[in-house]
Amino acid sequence: MRSVALFIVSYTIMFLVLRGGRKEVEAEELCTTTGDLDGKCSQDGEKLCMRYMTDQSKKKFLSCTCNNVVMLHNKYKHYCECKSHCTPK
């Protein structure tokens, strides 16, 4: 009887310790900022976009993509789309 009570108490304590240590973490929302530059994306287009967008908005970006866009008269622009943490409003 004594060992059964000890087992139940130790099981309850382990359950409370393991359950209490877990916290729910909400996914942080990411915001998108866009911009464009003349010319085509090069091999390091993502790095160029990150540098350009950081200089323009003074934000730190997590990632950027570079996409070529054909404009009128066969002119090219590269379109930068960068992700950053949203600032609280």
N, C-alpha and C positions, 0 to 999 in steps of 0.2 A: 504494500500500500504506500509506503514511504517512497519507494523508487518511482511509482506511477505519478505521484504528486510532484516529485522533483523533475520528472520528464515533462510533465505538462507545463510547469513553471518555466523551465529552460526553453521549451519550444515557443511559448508565448513571448518571452524576452527576445529570442532570435527573430521571431516574426516582426515584432515592433521595431527592432533595430534595422532590419533589412527594409522594411516598408517606409520607415521615417527618413532614410538616407536618400531616397529617390525624389527628385524634383522634376516637375514638368517644365520643359524649355520650349518657349514659343519660337517659331521660325521668324527670323528677322526679315522684314520686307526690303526688297532691293528696288531702287529707282533707276530709271533709264534716262540718260542724257544723250542727245544726238547733235551732230555737227557735220559739216562737209568741207572738203578741201579740193582744190583743183588737182587734176592729174589722176593717174591710176594707183591702186594699191600696189605696193612693192612687196617683196618677201617679208619685210619687217613692218607690214602695214598696221598690225595691232599695236606694236610699240610706238609707231608714229602717231597713231590715233590717241593712245594713252597720253603721250607727251603733249600733243596739241590740246586735247580736252582738259588736261590738268592745268595747262597755262591759261586757258580761256576761263575756266570756272573756279579755279583755286580749290578744287575738291580732290580727294584721293579716290581713285577708281579701282575696283577689284578686277575687272576684266573689260576688254574692248574688242569689238569686231570691226573689220574693214570690208566694205562691199563697194565694188565698182558700179557706177551709174552712168549710162550714156545720156548725154544731154543733146540739145539741138545742135546741128552742124557737126555731128560726130565728136563733140568735145566730151571728155571724161571728167568726172568728179569722183572722189572716193568719200563714201558715206560712213561716218564713224558712229557706232552705237556702243555706249559704255555704261556699265552697271556700277552703282555705288550704294552705300548704306543711305537710307532716307534720313533726312534731318527732321527732327520733331518740329511741328508747326506751332 
